[in-house]
Amino acid sequence: MNLQIHNIQKIVYGGVIGIGAIAGYLIMNKNIKPLFMWAGGKTKMIKHYQSYLPKTFNTYIEPFFGGGSMLLVAHKINPKANIIINDSNHSIIKIYKSIKSDVVSFTSKLDDLTLNYLPLSKEERKKYYYNLRNDHAYNHSAWSATEESATLYFLMKTGFNGIWQINKNTNDRFGTPAGLLNQKDNIYDKENIKNWHNLLQQATILAGDYKQTNSYVTDNSWLFMDPPYRGGFTKYATSFNDQNQKEVIDFAYDCSCKGSQSWSTNRDLDDNFFEDYISLKGYAMNIYKFGVTYTAGRRKQTVDGFEAKKAKEYLIIKKGNNNDNS
């Protein structure tokens, strides 16, 4: 068994990928962007992944969907691909479902909240945010599913960037603190939401265990798995231990054996956890490492707040399932 590890501390493309190509990659998705900042989102990682992207597939599957930035990459490669998205965070999935099926009511509710919020002073905005967060925690049963989702989306757009926090004092629901509250003209991009509405018409949206996506895996699919990271600072609604991490690798490998192009990402804690497990199982997989700096969500907490943290991230690909010929 030949386990190949590619340690990329400084990205050097050797003429294969240049700055122009990366810039072009960002420009080509300029009309649609992730709906919200998400801790662990892959927007900043795309430049690292570009040389490994699959060239062909007819179904894109993302079992840990979150903010969905990699879907936009997949959509650019194949705009006609079937889309399967899933997340165990039912509240996030409700946002996508509302945008897919009830976008007019969704944006109407956002407009009402925005009109109430923008004229307020910063101190008044803070009070408005926490009152609304409390209503979302305890009074949501009186709302429609779309009203609930739109309210949560508003809170995410005005809360502390990229953090998903569940608190006891918010009824085990969204409890992220208020953000800077310095918006001037608007809270959200209505045109972007409309673009997502159009995109999601070709999507099957699931909520629950990631393994339920297995039935959609084919010999011409691209599976992108971005589970909660080992050693992450983000507080997710559910725990994800090392045994769960091993099961994700098993799942990715099994899907690859069906012919799917399977990717899995994670964080390197310098303990050879993934290398040892992949070697133990005898999986023919390539491991790539990229130097990153966490500036939101996974930042290191200190006595003075949070600070940027340098780290390494994994990209694990089964050999022969894409244009990786190393």
Secondary structure, DSSP 8 states (H G I E B T S, - for coil): ---EEEEESS---TTSS-HHHHHHHHHTTTT---SS--TT-SGGGHHHHGGG--S--SEEEESS-TT-HHHHHHHHH-TT-EEEEEES-HHHHHHHHHHHH-HHHHHHHHHHHHHHHTTS-HHHHHHHHHHHHHHHHHSGGGS-HHHHHHHHHHHHHHBSTT---EEGGGTTEE---B-----SS-SS-HHHHHHHHHHGGGEEEEES-GGGGGGG--TTEEEEE----TT--S--SS---HHHHHHHHHHHHHHHHTT-EEEEEEEE-SS-HHHHHHHHHT--EEEEEEEEEE-SSS-EEETTEEE-EEEEEEEEEETTSSS---
